[in-house]
Amino acid sequence: MSADGTLEPNLSGPAGSYMPPSGGGPDVFFGRNGVSIPLPLIERAEGIRMWDDSGVEYIDMSSGPIVSNIGHGVPEIGEAIASQISTVDFACSRIVRHRASLRLSDQISRLAGPGYERVCFVSGGSEANEIAIKFLRQYAISIGQTRRRHVITCMPSYHGGTFSTLAWSGDNTLGDFLDGMVVDSPKIPAPFTYRVPENHTVESYAQHCADALRNTINELGAENVLAFMIEPVGGVATGALVPHQNFFQAVRQICDENGVYLLFDEVMSGSGRTGKFLSAHYWPQIQPDVAVLAKGLGAGYVPLGAVLVPAAMADPLAEHLGFDFSHTYTANPVACAAGSAVLDYTEQHNLMDNAMEMGAYLRNALELLKESCPLIGDVRGLGLLMSLEMVADQATKKMLPAEAVAADRIRMHGLNNGLLIYSRRTCRGENGEWFMVAPPLTISRDECDELVERLARALNDLAEELTREGLLS
Ligand SMILES: Cc1ncc(COP(=O)(O)O)c(C=O)c1O
């Protein structure tokens, strides 16, 4: 006990034996103490599973926050990291080049295909989106288009946690927090497909949202607009929304007509998660100008993000002014070596094919589950990036009451049934409540079956609880 009466952690003994004090600990930062959903203390992770300090086993159903693409504890990644550290531990990209970055950029531009010949590495998704927009801004200035600065995005959407990326993200609960701290960024409605406004079909709503982009560009003046940034397959902000293909065709055309760059934020959807290296590969006729990766690229082993741009843009800039922005850990050799090992593993084990195959298998199983579980309103996504939207009534799509906080509660019932579930409410749940189903790309059929069995129990427990509390009839 410390002088002020608070519990102190036990720091004696080896690192692995550290026990947090029951009232919290020095790592308490995100309201872990006193929240209704306990955070298990994870002590071991392997494949698609994690074990806590009491030996309870969980399936990592959402790969953390859609990160652990190749599963946990792959020895090859540890070996690649150790080998890199003993060869070149650190090298500053502003001063020298190094082979780890060369190799990884080569792998990525091969997998991404023509149009992405130049790759810049950073430490995560927010940094990558910032670098991508800084690159476009600097490029626009270099060709005399100095007024291009607006970044249009969707409401809702998520592009990161720095001030700029929060401003680009579509979360209407952040108004007061961001007010005066950042420049507001114009938003168009996200092209939802499950809940479309009355008098709209999915197609007509896709067109409506694309029209909103055109109108917004016209209002701002095309010469003032730099980019339109979108998650091609949504993350937790939209629950793995896959826009109708007409939307993509229309926005590509609108961007082209107005000299606006199209940026795909593939932080969550890239690196093979949907069954292709970029989800953009599903719509080959509408290639984005810039693509951004993170999360699954380092697969949880290292912090790593990447910005993919065409040589036709990067090279003139490099010769003319040089791209001006970097971070201390830009193209960090250890992160690059780990990223390379993750991609090697992904290719050697055909994990993109597996994501497509298991994605279809799991989706089918979830659709079947929907028939027996009235809480499931929609199953959506692509490959192994999926979500389940929960409803009070399947037929009318009526939302669960806000006080049910279903997106939070399902996590609790997941824990009780051996599932780690990633969910987060955006926009106070006004667009619906969902959670992510996105296990590691290594998942097998048997493991999918086991996941669905546990999920059925968790949803059933949630439905019973809501009914008991009069929140579901
Ligand atoms: C689509 C998308 N973009 C950007 C980010 C931010 O990435 P990071 O948390 O690595 O900064 C995220 C993170 O969830 C994301 O899902």
PDBQT file of the ligand as one rigid body, heavy atoms in Angstrom, charges set to zero:
ROOT
HETATM    1  C1  LIG A 501      -9.803   2.486 -41.584  1.00  0.00    +0.000 C 
HETATM    2  C2  LIG A 501      -8.827   2.936 -40.537  1.00  0.00    +0.000 A 
HETATM    3  N1  LIG A 501      -7.998   3.943 -40.810  1.00  0.00    +0.000 NA
HETATM    4  C3  LIG A 501      -7.091   4.371 -39.913  1.00  0.00    +0.000 A 
HETATM    5  C4  LIG A 501      -6.989   3.799 -38.670  1.00  0.00    +0.000 A 
HETATM    6  C5  LIG A 501      -5.975   4.301 -37.677  1.00  0.00    +0.000 C 
HETATM    7  O1  LIG A 501      -4.945   3.373 -37.553  1.00  0.00    +0.000 OA
HETATM    8  P1  LIG A 501      -3.996   3.372 -36.281  1.00  0.00    +0.000 P 
HETATM    9  O2  LIG A 501      -4.840   3.060 -35.103  1.00  0.00    +0.000 OA
HETATM   10  O3  LIG A 501      -2.971   2.323 -36.600  1.00  0.00    +0.000 OA
HETATM   11  O4  LIG A 501      -3.367   4.725 -36.187  1.00  0.00    +0.000 OA
HETATM   12  C6  LIG A 501      -7.833   2.734 -38.343  1.00  0.00    +0.000 A 
HETATM   13  C7  LIG A 501      -7.771   2.107 -37.010  1.00  0.00    +0.000 C 
HETATM   14  O5  LIG A 501      -8.699   1.488 -36.555  1.00  0.00    +0.000 OA
HETATM   15  C8  LIG A 501      -8.783   2.296 -39.300  1.00  0.00    +0.000 A 
HETATM   16  O6  LIG A 501      -9.631   1.281 -39.043  1.00  0.00    +0.000 OA
ENDROOT
TORSDOF 0
